[in-house]
Amino acid sequence: MIKKSLIVMLLLIAFGASFYFIGSDMQVVDERYGKEEVIVWVLPLTLVLMNGNLLLFSRQKALQNYYARYKDGLESIFLSFTFLFFLFHIALLYTVSGNSFNLLTLVPLIVGFSLVATANTLPRFKLPEQSSRNEKVHSINQAWNKIIRPASYPMIIGGILMVASILLPEAMTLPVFFILLALTLISILIVSYKKVQSI
C-alpha cells in the first residue's frame, strides 16, 4: 500500500509541475527538445499508462495467483521506474526553461538506478519447480531460479558504477557509461551461461 501511495504522490507532483509550468510565466526557451505541449505532458501521461498496467494486472482474475506471488517485486519495480521518469520530467522542465543543465548526465543515473532496483527485486521472482509436472517447464524454472541471484550481482555492481560515473568530467561520463553498460551485459551473459551449463 505504501508503494502504491508513493506512486500516486509522484504522479500528482508530476502533473502539478506541468500545470505550474503552463500557468506561470515559464516558457520553452530551448525548442530542440520538442514542442511545449509534448514536453509538458508526454512524461506524466506515460507514467499514467505505465502504472495503469500495474492496476490492470492486479484486477485480472486469471492472474490473481501470479500477482499475489510477485506483488512486492512488481510494485518495487514500478515505483523505481516511476521515480526515474518523474526525475527526468522535472529535469526536462528545468532545462527547457533556459536553465543550464545537461540532460545526458541523467542517462547513467537513470540506467544505473534501474539496474540496481531490478537486481534487488529479481530474487523475489522465483518460479515453482516441484509443482511442475512437465519436465521441460521444470528445467526452465530450475534454470531461471539458479540464474536470477548470480545475475543480480553484476547488475548491482554495474549500476552503482554507472551512477558514480556522473562524478567524472562531463566529457568522460557517457563513454565510461557505455563501457560499463557493455561490461555489465557481458558479465550477466557469462554468469547466466555458466549457471545454465551447470544444471
Disulfide bonds with the S-S distance in Angstrom:
none
